[in-house]
């Protein structure tokens, strides 16, 4: 009997490309399995024009780009969801689980599109949607006018040079996947040690119903190193009670001795204050490392920064 897996994703060009990328890896390892696709429109996609990303996240319970897909999974309309992992809350829907993260993970870095930080004139107008990017950008260049923008990747790129925008800030992974990375001289790929990415940035999240046939079929697939890195990042975010509307950056990677390195930052929304920490631990205990680093950040003042944001 042939197994049929219905795979869900958002309807954007980037989400569809991410699903194709994962299916190209997974299907050859699933002999006898037939795949169907279902596109799901999320709240964050329906309300692009009238609300900021932070406002949409509040309305959707912090899951502006995943809650409708999770509902489709729980209700059995899809068997697998392919997420951009940075958009998925650290607490997934009851009765579901995340499978091992696929690898290799895409580029974790952010890209300033249009020019470089050094070449931006004083008071330049820069567009971006994520509170983390806004906060970190203002921390590095408090003179800038950072304007929240929404929309898919091509739409956000079109802001460059229009409406007074000097540049926009986007994820390298999305630009690479869509073949839209600006040419040399018209971009700056930001150092992740300085400009820390969102937890899970560049990674895919493969979500299934617990105890399902999909879970059985997909067990054993994925990249354990990429998985450990994102689990550390997401554990740190969970300990800080953060989400996509909170300016928390985290970057997990394999150290030279085979250990897990994790760097993290919490930044005030106006960029006026930032606390950072870096630590290492065994690759097989990523959640412990995430928890330890979160406690260090809280002790340095992250508690007060996050409290002021939530107020």
C-alpha positions, 0 to 999 in steps of 0.5 A, spaced: 500 500 500 502 506 497 503 512 503 501 518 501 503 524 505 500 531 504 505 537 505 503 543 507 506 550 507 505 558 506 503 560 499 509 565 498 514 564 493 519 563 499 515 558 503 514 554 496 521 554 495 523 551 502 518 546 501 521 544 494 528 544 497 526 539 503 522 534 498 528 534 494 532 531 500 526 527 503 523 524 497 529 520 495 529 517 502 522 515 502 521 509 497 513 508 495 511 514 498 507 519 494 507 527 496 501 532 495 501 539 497 497 544 500 498 551 501 495 555 507 494 562 508 497 565 515 494 571 518 501 574 517 500 574 510 493 576 510 494 582 514 500 585 510 498 592 509 495 595 515 499 592 521 506 591 523 509 584 524 509 585 532 502 587 532 500 581 527 504 577 532 500 579 538 493 578 534 495 571 532 498 569 539 505 570 537 505 565 531 503 570 525 506 565 520 505 558 523 498 558 527 494 556 521 498 551 518 499 548 525 491 548 525 491 544 519 496 539 521 492 538 528 485 537 524 489 532 519 488 536 513 496 536 512 501 530 515 507 534 515 508 542 515 515 545 512 516 551 516 521 557 516 523 555 523 524 562 526 517 563 525 515 557 529 513 559 536 518 555 541 512 551 544 509 547 538 501 545 538 499 540 543 499 533 539 505 535 534 512 534 534 518 537 530 522 532 527 530 533 526 532 539 523 534 538 515 541 540 513 545 543 511 542 549 514 542 555 510 546 562 511 544 564 518 546 572 516 542 578 515 544 582 509 543 590 508 541 591 501 542 597 497 549 599 500 553 598 507 553 600 514 559 605 513 556 608 506 549 609 509 549 617 510 547 620 517 539 619 518 538 614 512 532 611 512 532 603 512 526 598 512 525 592 515 520 588 519 523 584 525 523 588 531 530 584 532 533 587 526 530 594 528 533 594 535 540 591 533 540 596 527 539 602 532 544 599 536 549 600 531 547 606 528 542 610 532 542 616 527 538 612 522 531 612 521 529 605 521 522 604 518 517 597 519 516 594 512 512 588 511 511 584 504 514 578 501 522 578 499 521 581 492 516 587 495 521 589 500 527 589 495 523 594 491 523 599 497 531 600 495 531 607 492 524 608 493 520 613 498 526 615 501 529 608 503 537 608 502 537 600 504 532 594 506 535 589 511 533 582 510 535 574 511 540 572 507 537 565 506 531 567 503 535 572 498 539 566 496 533 561 496 530 566 491 536 568 487 535 575 489 541 576 493 544 583 490 550 584 487 557 586 490 557 593 492 550 593 493 549 589 499 553 588 506 552 581 509 552 582 516 557 578 521 553 574 525 557 575 531 556 582 531 549 582 528 546 576 531 540 572 527 533 570 529 533 563 533 532 558 527 534 563 522 536 559 515 533 553 518 527 549 516 522 546 521 519 539 519 512 538 524 508 532 524 502 529 528 505 525 534 504 518 533 502 519 526 505 515 520 508 521 517 512 521 524 514 514 523 516 515 516 521 521 517 524 518 523 532 518 522 532 524 517 535 530 518 542 533 520 543 532 528 548 538 528 544 543 525 538 540 529 543 541 536 544 548 534 537 550 533 535 547 539 540 551 543 537 557 540 530 555 541 531 553 548 534 560 550 528 564 546 523 559 551 527 561 557 527 568 555 519 567 554 521 571 547 518 570 540 518 573 533 516 580 536 522 580 541 529 583 539 532 576 541 538 574 537 542 567 537 547 563 533 549 556 535 554 553 531 559 547 531 566 549 535 573 547 533 573 541 538 566 539 536 563 542 541 556 547 541 558 554 541 552 559 542 552 566 542 546 571 544 543 578 545 537 582 547 537 589 545 532 594 547 527 596 542 530 603 541 537 600 540 540 604 547 542 598 550 544 591 549 546 585 553 550 579 550 553 572 552 557 566 549 558 559 551 559 552 549 557 545 551 556 538 549 553 537 542 548 532 545 545 537 551 543 543 547 537 545 551 542 545 557 546 550 554 541 555 551 538 555 559 545 557 562 546 562 557 539 565 558 540 565 565 547 569 564 543 574 559 537 575 565 543 576 570 546 582 565 540 586 565 536 582 559 530 581 564 529 589 565 530 590 557 524 585 556 520 587 561 520 594 558 518 591 551 512 588 554 510 594 558 
